[in-house]
């Protein structure tokens, strides 16, 4: 049986500025969304070229902020192939109501964006008590929560994982660990410290596949340790296309090359099976077929 590839971290940008105006989080649009935007049809073409069956499309926070209209409208064009990972301002009192409204439009996971390409990381909002009703809502609705942070926010991630054990937390880009010191990767100790929380999952994107080629790091020493500590059933691949430069097919090939040191079963979890655990909507849509219909 051939491998099934599911991407849990692509983005899409519409060329229609009237219907989908730019309202970027932190007030600054990201360079990638302005310079190399890809709409839903472009993503489908890229996925077809790469052999990617399904995707959980992540809200482009640095383009659309908390307006998930484009990603939710877009996934309806290709039933069975996509789900949406949306974003809401969890500090607002009406956050649970907003979450429920976006779920009705196709969102099956959320994302907290605390910084990145357009703003420095500020993890202070992660464990703000005002956000807890939104987290309770995620638990009730079975929504996973992706968190974009760096090592400065991992202590808060630990607290959230403990407080909300019923919510699957997905750490974008592995929380951007420093792996350049090489084995035993002591500089990434805060990342490995998340292992006891079995509701914490890790997203492997081009960033880490590049980082393991620097300093004393290597794919052959880092990824087997990651699997030994967390288990492959808590790891999932995301292309970050088109935010990460290059074709989606090239990003997938880079990931396959880096993870070739792992047993086939571990690769199967990372490239597809874990995605269905995080986003059951995709699993339901793919039931009975190794590849979801493309619309």
C-alpha positions as CSV (number, residue, x, y, z in Angstrom):
1,X,0.0,0.0,0.0
2,X,1.4,3.4,-1.0
3,X,2.0,6.1,1.6
4,X,-0.7,8.6,2.3
5,X,0.5,12.2,2.7
6,X,-1.6,14.7,4.6
7,X,-0.4,18.3,5.1
8,X,-1.4,20.0,8.4
9,X,0.2,23.4,7.7
10,X,-0.4,24.9,4.3
11,X,-1.8,28.4,3.8
12,X,-4.0,30.1,1.1
13,X,-4.4,33.7,0.0
14,X,-7.1,35.1,-2.2
15,X,-6.5,37.6,-5.0
16,X,-10.0,39.1,-4.3
17,X,-9.2,42.0,-2.0
18,X,-12.8,43.2,-2.0
19,X,-14.4,40.0,-0.7
20,X,-11.4,39.1,1.5
21,X,-9.7,42.3,2.6
22,X,-6.3,42.2,4.3
23,X,-6.6,42.6,8.1
24,X,-3.3,41.1,9.3
25,X,-2.7,40.4,13.0
26,X,-0.3,42.9,14.5
27,X,-1.1,45.3,11.7
28,X,1.6,44.2,9.3
29,X,1.1,41.8,6.4
30,X,3.7,39.1,6.0
31,X,6.1,39.3,3.0
32,X,5.3,35.8,1.8
33,X,1.6,36.4,1.6
34,X,2.2,39.6,-0.5
35,X,5.1,38.2,-2.7
36,X,4.0,34.6,-3.4
37,X,0.3,34.2,-2.6
38,X,-1.3,30.9,-3.5
39,X,-5.1,30.5,-3.7
40,X,-7.1,27.3,-3.1
41,X,-6.8,26.2,-6.7
42,X,-3.1,26.8,-6.6
43,X,-2.8,24.7,-3.4
44,X,-4.8,21.9,-5.0
45,X,-2.5,21.9,-8.0
46,X,0.6,21.8,-5.8
47,X,-0.8,19.0,-3.7
48,X,-1.7,17.0,-6.9
49,X,1.9,17.5,-8.1
50,X,3.3,16.4,-4.8
51,X,0.9,13.5,-4.2
52,X,-0.7,15.0,-1.1
53,X,-4.1,13.6,-0.5
54,X,-5.6,16.0,2.1
55,X,-4.7,19.1,4.1
56,X,-5.8,21.0,7.2
57,X,-5.4,24.6,5.9
58,X,-4.1,26.9,8.6
59,X,-5.5,30.5,8.8
60,X,-3.1,33.0,7.3
61,X,-3.0,35.2,10.4
62,X,-0.5,37.7,9.0
63,X,-2.9,38.4,6.1
64,X,-6.4,37.8,7.5
65,X,-6.1,38.0,11.2
66,X,-9.2,36.6,12.8
67,X,-11.3,36.7,9.7
68,X,-11.5,33.0,8.6
69,X,-13.8,33.7,5.7
70,X,-11.5,32.8,2.9
71,X,-10.3,29.5,4.3
72,X,-13.8,28.4,5.2
73,X,-15.2,29.4,1.8
74,X,-12.4,27.8,0.0
75,X,-12.6,24.3,1.6
76,X,-16.2,24.1,0.5
77,X,-15.0,24.0,-3.2
78,X,-13.3,20.7,-2.6
79,X,-15.4,18.6,-0.2
80,X,-13.6,15.7,1.3
81,X,-10.1,17.0,0.8
82,X,-9.7,19.8,3.3
83,X,-10.6,21.1,6.7
84,X,-9.8,24.5,8.2
85,X,-7.7,25.5,11.2
86,X,-9.1,28.9,12.1
87,X,-8.2,31.7,14.5
88,X,-10.2,33.7,17.0
89,X,-9.3,36.3,19.6
90,X,-9.6,34.0,22.6
91,X,-9.3,36.9,25.0
92,X,-12.7,38.3,24.0
93,X,-15.7,37.4,26.1
94,X,-17.6,36.2,23.0
95,X,-14.8,33.9,21.9
96,X,-16.8,30.7,22.5
97,X,-19.7,32.0,20.4
98,X,-17.3,32.9,17.6
99,X,-15.7,29.5,17.7
100,X,-19.0,27.8,17.4
101,X,-19.9,30.0,14.5
102,X,-16.7,29.2,12.6
103,X,-17.1,25.5,13.3
104,X,-20.5,25.7,11.5
105,X,-18.6,27.0,8.5
106,X,-16.0,24.2,8.5
107,X,-13.4,24.9,11.1
108,X,-12.3,21.8,13.0
109,X,-9.2,23.2,14.7
110,X,-8.0,26.5,16.1
111,X,-4.6,28.3,16.1
112,X,-3.1,30.7,18.5
113,X,-0.6,33.0,16.8
114,X,1.7,34.7,19.4
115,X,4.3,36.0,17.0
116,X,6.4,35.0,14.0
117,X,7.4,36.7,10.8
118,X,5.8,40.1,11.5
119,X,6.1,40.4,15.3
120,X,8.2,39.3,18.2
121,X,6.8,36.4,20.3
122,X,4.7,37.4,23.3
123,X,3.6,34.3,25.2
124,X,1.9,36.3,27.9
125,X,-1.5,35.8,26.4
126,X,-1.3,32.0,26.3
127,X,-2.3,31.4,29.9
128,X,-4.4,34.5,30.3
129,X,-7.4,33.4,32.3
130,X,-9.7,35.3,29.8
131,X,-8.9,32.7,27.2
132,X,-10.0,29.7,29.4
133,X,-13.6,29.8,28.2
134,X,-12.4,29.4,24.6
135,X,-10.3,26.4,25.7
136,X,-13.2,24.8,27.4
137,X,-15.2,25.3,24.2
138,X,-12.5,23.5,22.3
139,X,-12.7,20.6,24.7
140,X,-16.4,20.4,24.4
141,X,-16.3,20.6,20.5
142,X,-13.3,18.3,20.1
143,X,-11.2,20.9,18.5
144,X,-7.4,20.7,18.5
145,X,-5.4,23.9,19.2
146,X,-2.3,24.7,17.3
147,X,0.1,27.2,19.1
148,X,2.6,29.3,17.3
149,X,5.3,30.2,19.9
150,X,9.0,29.8,20.5
151,X,10.9,28.4,23.6
152,X,9.8,31.4,25.6
153,X,6.2,30.2,25.6
154,X,6.8,26.5,26.4
155,X,6.2,26.9,30.1
156,X,2.8,28.3,29.4
157,X,2.2,25.4,26.9
158,X,2.9,23.0,29.8
159,X,0.4,24.8,32.0
160,X,-2.3,24.7,29.3
161,X,-1.7,21.0,28.6
162,X,-2.2,20.2,32.2
163,X,-5.2,22.5,32.7
164,X,-7.0,21.3,29.5
165,X,-6.0,17.6,29.1
166,X,-9.0,17.1,26.7
167,X,-7.6,19.4,24.1
168,X,-5.0,18.2,21.7
169,X,-2.3,20.9,21.5
170,X,-0.2,21.1,18.3
171,X,3.1,22.9,18.6
172,X,3.8,24.7,15.4
173,X,7.4,24.3,14.1
174,X,8.2,22.2,17.2
175,X,8.3,25.5,19.1
176,X,11.4,26.5,17.2
177,X,14.0,24.7,19.4
178,X,17.7,25.3,19.2
179,X,19.1,22.0,18.0
180,X,22.5,23.2,16.8
181,X,24.3,21.8,19.8
182,X,23.7,18.3,18.5
183,X,23.2,15.1,20.6
184,X,21.9,14.9,23.3
185,X,20.3,18.2,22.3
186,X,20.4,19.8,25.7
187,X,19.6,23.2,24.3
188,X,16.1,21.8,23.3
189,X,15.4,20.5,26.8
190,X,12.3,22.7,27.2
191,X,10.9,21.0,24.1
192,X,11.6,17.5,25.3
193,X,10.1,18.5,28.7
194,X,6.7,18.5,27.1
195,X,6.8,14.8,26.5
196,X,4.9,13.8,29.7
197,X,1.8,15.6,28.5
198,X,0.2,13.1,26.1
199,X,-2.1,15.8,24.6
200,X,0.9,17.7,23.2
201,X,1.6,17.0,19.6
202,X,4.5,18.4,17.4
203,X,4.3,19.7,13.9
204,X,7.4,19.0,11.7
205,X,7.8,21.8,9.1
206,X,10.6,22.9,6.7
207,X,12.1,25.0,9.5
208,X,13.3,21.9,11.6
209,X,14.3,20.0,8.5
210,X,16.7,22.9,7.7
211,X,17.8,23.3,11.3
212,X,19.0,19.7,11.6
213,X,21.6,20.4,9.0
214,X,23.3,23.1,11.1
215,X,26.0,23.0,13.8
216,X,26.3,19.6,15.4
217,X,22.8,18.5,14.6
218,X,21.8,15.8,12.1
219,X,18.5,14.2,11.0
220,X,19.9,10.8,11.9
221,X,20.4,11.8,15.5
222,X,17.6,14.3,16.1
223,X,14.5,12.6,14.7
224,X,15.1,9.1,16.2
225,X,15.3,10.9,19.6
226,X,12.2,12.9,18.9
227,X,10.3,9.6,18.2
228,X,11.8,7.9,21.2
229,X,10.7,10.7,23.5
230,X,7.3,11.6,22.0
231,X,6.3,8.6,19.8
232,X,5.5,9.0,16.1
233,X,1.8,9.1,16.9
234,X,2.3,12.6,18.3
235,X,4.2,13.9,15.4
236,X,2.8,15.3,12.1
237,X,4.2,16.8,9.0
238,X,3.2,20.3,7.6
239,X,4.6,21.9,4.5
240,X,4.2,25.6,5.5
241,X,3.6,26.2,1.8
242,X,3.8,28.8,0.5
243,X,5.2,30.7,3.5
244,X,8.3,28.5,3.3
245,X,10.0,29.1,0.0
246,X,10.0,26.4,-2.7
247,X,7.4,24.1,-4.2
248,X,5.2,22.0,-1.9
249,X,6.7,18.9,-3.7
250,X,10.2,20.0,-2.8
251,X,9.3,20.6,0.8
252,X,7.7,17.1,1.0
253,X,10.8,15.6,-0.6
254,X,13.0,17.4,2.0
255,X,10.9,15.9,4.8
256,X,11.0,12.4,3.3
257,X,14.8,12.6,3.0
258,X,15.2,13.8,6.6
259,X,12.8,11.2,8.0
260,X,14.2,8.3,5.9
261,X,16.2,7.2,9.0
262,X,12.9,6.2,10.7
263,X,11.0,2.9,10.4
264,X,8.3,2.9,7.8
265,X,5.5,2.7,10.4
266,X,6.8,5.9,12.1
267,X,6.9,7.7,8.8
268,X,3.3,6.6,8.1
269,X,2.2,8.2,11.3
270,X,4.1,11.4,10.7
271,X,3.0,11.9,7.1
272,X,-0.6,10.9,7.5
273,X,-2.0,8.9,10.4
274,X,-1.4,11.5,13.1
275,X,-3.2,14.1,11.0
276,X,-6.4,12.1,11.1
277,X,-6.0,11.9,14.9
278,X,-5.7,15.6,15.2
279,X,-8.4,16.4,12.6
280,X,-11.0,13.6,12.6
281,X,-13.0,15.6,10.0
282,X,-10.4,14.6,7.5
283,X,-10.5,11.0,8.6
284,X,-14.2,10.9,8.2
285,X,-14.0,12.4,4.7
286,X,-11.3,9.9,3.7
287,X,-13.1,6.9,5.1
288,X,-13.0,4.0,2.6
289,X,-10.4,5.5,0.4
290,X,-6.6,5.9,0.7
291,X,-6.9,9.2,-1.1
292,X,-9.6,11.8,-0.7
293,X,-11.4,13.0,-3.7
294,X,-10.1,16.2,-5.1
295,X,-13.5,17.7,-5.7
